[in-house]
Amino acid sequence: MANDTLGSQSSNSAIVEFPLNKSAVPQRIGFVGLGRMGSAMAANLAAAKFEVVGFVRQADEMDRLVRLGISPTLNMADLFGCDIVISMLPDDAAVRSVVFGPHGLASGMKPGAIHLSMSTISTDAAAGAAKEHASRKQGYVAAPVFGNPDAAKEHQLFIIAAGAESDVARCRPLLEKIGQRIFTVGDDPSHANLIKLFGNMMTATTLEMLGETIATLRRRGLDPQLFVDILTNTMFAGRAHKIYGNRIVHQEYAPGFTMPLAFKDVRLALAEAKRAGVPMPSVEVVRDRMTAGIARGHADLDWSGLGLIADEEASAARVRAPAIF
């Protein structure tokens, strides 16, 4: 696995090898947020011989976790004795509910334990969680990921990590079992979340452009697959264009990363840009398309469903076009 350290004050990056202190490898790991992504990640840790204790709210979820090699619990307090507790939660509200309060992680974890937050959340939420844990002499590492549940199952996630250097080093043995590459971006956890939000924002904008272009090509009588093949073998050879371009061409929108979650990230990215005084009109178009798609009943689709929304808009535009005599 590659380990990249990206300095916040330099445009250069260097690959740094971190020697592993075997005696410091944590053995008992807590996990909160065992949806499709979280379950795949926790299962990989269990397969790597870590003892993983997974918190769930419903008893009917427990058998599924046992089959994955995870020890399930309905009691959050069973995670408090863990050296590291990983959270993989959908939004700010979920993270705050897990961290704060009389039965939250911050109040229960032991001093020196680390909360490894792999959720995609706002920079404010990350900073607030980090401050609360620090006040209780606990560590906090932000490590959001690029990738979908299928990538998680295959250890193919890209991980953006930030936090105190010693805390990131303690988390590294876990991260190496979850992803294929770790980018370390400094000691401010919120910076990892900022990078993740803007990465998702750029992907969403790419999906919108692919959708608009493919809808146009269909109506001009051209094969959009030919276009995607040409572009992905020339100027646009990235993963987003290759994977999602083909999905949009074949109109395959089974959920990997659902529209509401993508909408949440686009909205948070726009808020970060507004805070910096940077207009993002192209991203506002994507936000509005997602709003329309969710309102039309597309909330259960993958975010590549932006291609479907673009096609719907194109059809509606043809209906609205004035007749020419």
PLY file of the C-alpha trace (Angstrom):
ply
format ascii 1.0
element vertex 325
property float x
property float y
property float z
element edge 324
property int vertex1
property int vertex2
end_header
0.00 0.00 0.00
1.21 3.50 -0.83
1.39 6.05 1.96
1.42 9.66 0.83
2.03 12.63 3.07
0.82 15.87 1.53
2.13 19.01 3.19
-0.44 21.77 3.60
2.13 24.48 2.83
3.79 22.83 -0.13
2.70 21.74 -3.55
5.05 18.76 -3.36
4.09 15.36 -2.04
6.38 12.64 -0.81
5.83 8.96 -0.23
6.80 8.21 3.35
7.26 4.75 4.82
5.97 4.41 8.37
7.59 1.53 10.25
4.99 -0.46 12.16
5.41 -0.96 15.89
3.93 -4.40 16.30
3.34 -3.94 20.03
1.21 -0.86 19.33
-1.16 -2.55 16.90
-4.67 -2.30 18.38
-6.52 -5.59 18.64
-10.02 -4.58 19.84
-11.82 -2.19 17.52
-15.22 -0.61 17.96
-17.36 0.19 14.93
-20.41 2.45 14.60
-22.24 2.80 11.30
-22.58 -0.64 9.77
-24.41 0.09 6.56
-23.14 -1.19 3.21
-19.84 0.70 3.40
-19.24 0.24 7.10
-20.07 -3.47 7.02
-17.59 -4.11 4.21
-14.86 -2.20 6.03
-15.53 -3.89 9.37
-15.62 -7.33 7.71
-12.16 -6.70 6.23
-10.81 -5.83 9.67
-12.34 -8.97 11.14
-10.81 -11.03 8.33
-7.45 -9.48 9.24
-7.82 -10.93 12.77
-8.82 -7.75 14.55
-11.52 -8.18 17.16
-14.31 -5.94 15.90
-17.23 -4.99 18.13
-20.06 -3.49 16.08
-22.81 -1.33 17.54
-26.27 -1.69 15.97
-29.65 -0.36 17.06
-31.81 -3.29 15.94
-31.52 -6.85 17.21
-32.43 -8.25 13.79
-29.12 -6.92 12.43
-26.99 -8.98 14.78
-26.99 -12.28 12.87
-25.74 -10.52 9.73
-22.76 -9.12 11.64
-21.93 -12.47 13.19
-21.72 -13.97 9.69
-19.18 -11.26 8.83
-17.00 -12.13 11.82
-18.09 -9.07 13.81
-19.19 -9.21 17.46
-22.48 -7.31 17.57
-23.84 -5.29 20.46
-26.90 -3.19 21.16
-25.06 -1.28 23.87
-22.79 1.61 22.88
-20.96 1.23 26.20
-19.46 -2.03 24.94
-17.28 0.08 22.63
-15.90 2.31 25.37
-13.07 -0.05 26.26
-11.76 -0.24 22.69
-8.43 1.33 21.74
-9.93 2.75 18.54
-13.57 3.29 17.63
-14.37 3.74 13.93
-17.46 5.59 12.79
-18.86 5.45 9.26
-22.01 7.57 9.48
-24.14 9.39 6.88
-24.10 13.00 8.05
-23.27 15.63 10.68
-26.31 14.90 12.81
-25.47 11.20 13.06
-21.86 11.94 14.03
-22.89 14.47 16.67
-25.41 12.04 18.16
-22.68 9.40 18.48
-19.98 11.71 19.87
-21.83 14.04 22.21
-24.21 13.47 25.08
-24.15 11.42 28.29
-23.95 8.11 26.41
-21.76 9.28 23.52
-18.27 8.19 22.59
-16.57 11.23 24.08
-18.07 10.69 27.50
-17.36 6.97 27.52
-14.07 6.32 25.75
-10.97 6.05 27.90
-8.22 8.71 27.79
-5.75 7.87 25.03
-8.36 6.06 22.92
-8.96 7.31 19.37
-12.14 8.04 17.48
-11.38 7.29 13.82
-14.11 9.11 11.90
-14.39 7.87 8.32
-17.65 9.70 7.64
-18.07 12.42 5.03
-19.13 15.39 7.13
-18.74 19.16 7.28
-15.54 20.77 8.50
-17.49 22.31 11.40
-18.69 18.89 12.54
-15.17 17.47 12.29
-13.66 20.38 14.21
-16.33 20.12 16.91
-15.79 16.40 17.39
-12.01 16.84 17.50
-12.31 19.58 20.14
-14.64 17.50 22.31
-12.36 14.45 22.21
-9.27 16.58 22.91
-10.94 18.04 25.99
-11.20 14.50 27.33
-7.62 13.55 26.35
-8.81 11.31 23.53
-7.56 11.30 19.96
-9.56 12.12 16.85
-8.54 11.22 13.31
-10.61 12.09 10.25
-10.20 9.56 7.44
-13.00 9.85 4.86
-12.73 7.61 1.83
-13.15 7.73 -1.93
-14.89 4.62 -3.21
-18.17 2.72 -3.11
-19.29 -0.42 -1.23
-17.92 -2.71 -3.95
-14.52 -1.01 -3.67
-14.72 -1.33 0.12
-15.22 -5.10 -0.16
-12.10 -5.39 -2.33
-9.85 -3.17 -0.12
-9.78 -0.63 -2.97
-10.73 2.54 -1.08
-8.58 5.68 -1.18
-8.28 7.17 2.30
-7.68 10.84 3.21
-6.34 10.98 6.77
-5.65 13.92 9.08
-4.99 14.26 12.79
-2.14 14.22 15.26
0.77 12.34 13.70
0.94 9.80 16.53
-2.80 9.14 16.30
-2.68 8.65 12.54
0.24 6.24 13.01
-1.79 4.19 15.50
-4.70 4.03 13.06
-2.55 3.11 10.08
-2.59 -0.69 10.58
-6.40 -0.56 10.36
-6.46 1.78 7.40
-4.06 -0.48 5.52
-6.56 -3.34 5.83
-9.42 -1.14 4.61
-7.98 0.72 1.62
-5.40 0.55 -1.12
-3.78 3.95 -0.52
-3.60 6.46 2.33
-3.06 10.18 1.81
-2.02 12.01 4.99
-2.91 15.70 4.77
-1.76 17.21 8.04
-2.81 17.46 11.67
-6.12 19.32 11.23
-8.88 16.69 10.87
-11.23 19.13 9.13
-8.83 19.37 6.17
-9.44 15.71 5.32
-13.17 16.36 5.23
-12.74 19.47 3.09
-10.77 17.49 0.51
-13.37 14.71 0.51
-16.28 17.13 0.06
-14.64 18.86 -2.88
-13.69 15.54 -4.44
-17.31 14.41 -4.30
-18.43 17.79 -5.60
-16.14 17.46 -8.63
-17.38 13.94 -9.31
-21.00 15.08 -9.16
-20.23 17.87 -11.62
-18.57 15.32 -13.90
-21.67 13.13 -13.78
-23.86 16.08 -14.71
-21.69 16.88 -17.74
-21.64 13.24 -18.81
-25.41 13.07 -18.51
-25.96 16.23 -20.55
-23.51 15.13 -23.24
-24.89 11.60 -23.56
-28.46 12.94 -23.77
-27.36 15.26 -26.58
-25.59 12.50 -28.51
-28.63 10.22 -28.33
-30.81 12.95 -29.83
-28.29 13.59 -32.60
-28.35 9.92 -33.56
-24.83 9.06 -32.37
-23.83 6.07 -30.26
-22.87 7.50 -26.84
-20.83 4.38 -26.05
-18.48 5.26 -28.90
-18.08 8.76 -27.45
-17.34 7.43 -23.95
-14.83 4.91 -25.34
-13.00 7.63 -27.27
-12.94 10.13 -24.42
-11.86 7.64 -21.76
-8.99 6.47 -23.94
-7.79 9.99 -24.70
-8.38 13.12 -22.62
-10.63 11.75 -19.84
-9.13 8.48 -18.66
-10.06 8.93 -15.00
-12.11 6.49 -12.94
-15.19 8.73 -12.79
-15.46 9.04 -16.56
-14.81 5.35 -17.18
-17.05 3.87 -14.50
-19.92 6.33 -14.52
-19.79 7.10 -18.23
-20.59 3.47 -18.97
-23.32 3.37 -16.34
-25.03 6.41 -17.82
-24.75 5.03 -21.37
-26.36 1.75 -20.26
-28.79 3.53 -17.90
-27.68 1.42 -14.95
-28.49 3.40 -11.83
-28.57 0.74 -9.09
-27.49 2.48 -5.89
-23.89 2.54 -4.79
-23.81 6.11 -3.50
-27.39 7.28 -3.34
-28.68 10.61 -4.57
-29.57 12.07 -1.13
-26.08 11.38 0.23
-24.48 12.94 -2.85
-26.82 15.92 -2.53
-25.70 16.34 1.09
-22.05 16.48 0.02
-22.71 18.94 -2.81
-24.63 21.18 -0.43
-21.82 21.05 2.15
-19.20 21.79 -0.52
-21.17 24.85 -1.67
-21.33 26.04 1.94
-17.56 25.71 2.26
-17.07 27.68 -0.97
-19.46 30.38 0.22
-17.48 30.69 3.45
-14.37 31.31 1.33
-16.21 33.84 -0.86
-15.93 31.69 -4.00
-18.96 31.46 -6.33
-19.59 28.02 -7.84
-22.39 28.43 -10.41
-21.70 25.10 -12.13
-22.08 23.25 -8.83
-25.31 25.11 -8.11
-26.72 23.60 -11.32
-25.83 20.13 -10.04
-27.47 20.88 -6.68
-30.66 21.98 -8.43
-30.69 18.88 -10.66
-30.34 16.66 -7.60
-33.14 18.52 -5.87
-35.38 17.93 -8.89
-34.40 14.28 -9.17
-35.14 13.53 -5.52
-38.49 15.31 -5.83
-39.33 13.10 -8.84
-38.78 9.93 -6.83
-35.17 9.17 -7.75
-33.86 9.20 -4.18
-33.11 5.48 -4.28
-30.88 5.76 -7.35
-27.11 6.02 -7.54
-25.76 9.53 -8.04
-25.02 8.55 -11.64
-28.80 8.95 -11.91
-27.89 12.52 -12.80
-27.70 11.02 -16.29
-31.35 10.01 -16.06
-32.33 13.48 -14.85
-30.43 15.09 -17.75
-32.26 12.78 -20.16
-35.61 13.66 -18.59
-34.83 17.37 -18.87
-33.89 16.92 -22.51
-37.19 15.15 -23.24
-39.14 17.84 -21.44
-37.32 20.55 -23.39
-38.34 18.90 -26.68
-41.98 18.91 -25.56
-41.77 22.56 -24.54
-40.01 23.67 -27.75
-42.22 26.01 -29.80
-43.39 24.78 -33.18
-41.69 26.37 -36.17
-43.85 27.07 -39.21
0 1
1 2
2 3
3 4
4 5
5 6
6 7
7 8
8 9
9 10
10 11
11 12
12 13
13 14
14 15
15 16
16 17
17 18
18 19
19 20
20 21
21 22
22 23
23 24
24 25
25 26
26 27
27 28
28 29
29 30
30 31
31 32
32 33
33 34
34 35
35 36
36 37
37 38
38 39
39 40
40 41
41 42
42 43
43 44
44 45
45 46
46 47
47 48
48 49
49 50
50 51
51 52
52 53
53 54
54 55
55 56
56 57
57 58
58 59
59 60
60 61
61 62
62 63
63 64
64 65
65 66
66 67
67 68
68 69
69 70
70 71
71 72
72 73
73 74
74 75
75 76
76 77
77 78
78 79
79 80
80 81
81 82
82 83
83 84
84 85
85 86
86 87
87 88
88 89
89 90
90 91
91 92
92 93
93 94
94 95
95 96
96 97
97 98
98 99
99 100
100 101
101 102
102 103
103 104
104 105
105 106
106 107
107 108
108 109
109 110
110 111
111 112
112 113
113 114
114 115
115 116
116 117
117 118
118 119
119 120
120 121
121 122
122 123
123 124
124 125
125 126
126 127
127 128
128 129
129 130
130 131
131 132
132 133
133 134
134 135
135 136
136 137
137 138
138 139
139 140
140 141
141 142
142 143
143 144
144 145
145 146
146 147
147 148
148 149
149 150
150 151
151 152
152 153
153 154
154 155
155 156
156 157
157 158
158 159
159 160
160 161
161 162
162 163
163 164
164 165
165 166
166 167
167 168
168 169
169 170
170 171
171 172
172 173
173 174
174 175
175 176
176 177
177 178
178 179
179 180
180 181
181 182
182 183
183 184
184 185
185 186
186 187
187 188
188 189
189 190
190 191
191 192
192 193
193 194
194 195
195 196
196 197
197 198
198 199
199 200
200 201
201 202
202 203
203 204
204 205
205 206
206 207
207 208
208 209
209 210
210 211
211 212
212 213
213 214
214 215
215 216
216 217
217 218
218 219
219 220
220 221
221 222
222 223
223 224
224 225
225 226
226 227
227 228
228 229
229 230
230 231
231 232
232 233
233 234
234 235
235 236
236 237
237 238
238 239
239 240
240 241
241 242
242 243
243 244
244 245
245 246
246 247
247 248
248 249
249 250
250 251
251 252
252 253
253 254
254 255
255 256
256 257
257 258
258 259
259 260
260 261
261 262
262 263
263 264
264 265
265 266
266 267
267 268
268 269
269 270
270 271
271 272
272 273
273 274
274 275
275 276
276 277
277 278
278 279
279 280
280 281
281 282
282 283
283 284
284 285
285 286
286 287
287 288
288 289
289 290
290 291
291 292
292 293
293 294
294 295
295 296
296 297
297 298
298 299
299 300
300 301
301 302
302 303
303 304
304 305
305 306
306 307
307 308
308 309
309 310
310 311
311 312
312 313
313 314
314 315
315 316
316 317
317 318
318 319
319 320
320 321
321 322
322 323
323 324
